[in-house]
Amino acid sequence: MRVMISVFNPQTVVLLLGFLLLVAGVWALLGWQWALVALGMVLIVIAVLINRNDARREVSK
């Protein structure tokens, strides 16, 4: 029987919760337009972090 490995490790859960709280806080303070700007910025930062992590993984092989 195959063992299912969860994609949601503790770091991922904390990252997603922080992301949701950041967007909710910006929305509450400044409105939905600025929340979309914050959402875009957070997604760009997450994409850069993932890309940097993948590049390090390939170098170490």
N, C-alpha and C positions, 0 to 999 in steps of 0.2 A: 504494500500500500504506500502510495506517495505521501510525503509529508508536505503540507502547504506552508510555505514561508511567507510571513506577513510582510508587506511592503511598508507598513506603518510602524517603524521602529520609534522609540521615544523621542529621538531628535526630530523626526518628521512631524510627529504630533505637536511638539512644542513650537516648531517653525510655523505650522499651519495655524495654531491658536494665536500666536503672536501676530501673524499676518491678518487674521480676521479682526483681532482687537485693534490693530493699527488702522485698518480701513474704517471700522465702526467708529473709532474715536475721531478720525478726520471728518467723517460724515456728520457726526453729532456737532462738531465745532464749526465747520465751514460749509457744509452742504454737499450734495451728491456730486457736483462737478469736481470739487477738489478731492473727493474720495476716489473718483476714477483716476485722477492724476497720481494719487498715492498708490493705488492698485497697480497702475502701470509701472511705477518706479520699483515697487516691491517685486513684481514679476521679472523685471530686467535684472535686478540684483540676484534673485534666485537662479535665473538662467546663467548668469556669469559664474556663480558659485558652483553650479552643476558642471558647467563646461570646464572650469579650472580643476575640479575633482576628477573628471574623466581624463583630462590631459595628464595629470599626475599618475593616474592608474596605468595609462599606456606606457609612460616612461619607465615605470618600475617593472614592467614585464620583461 
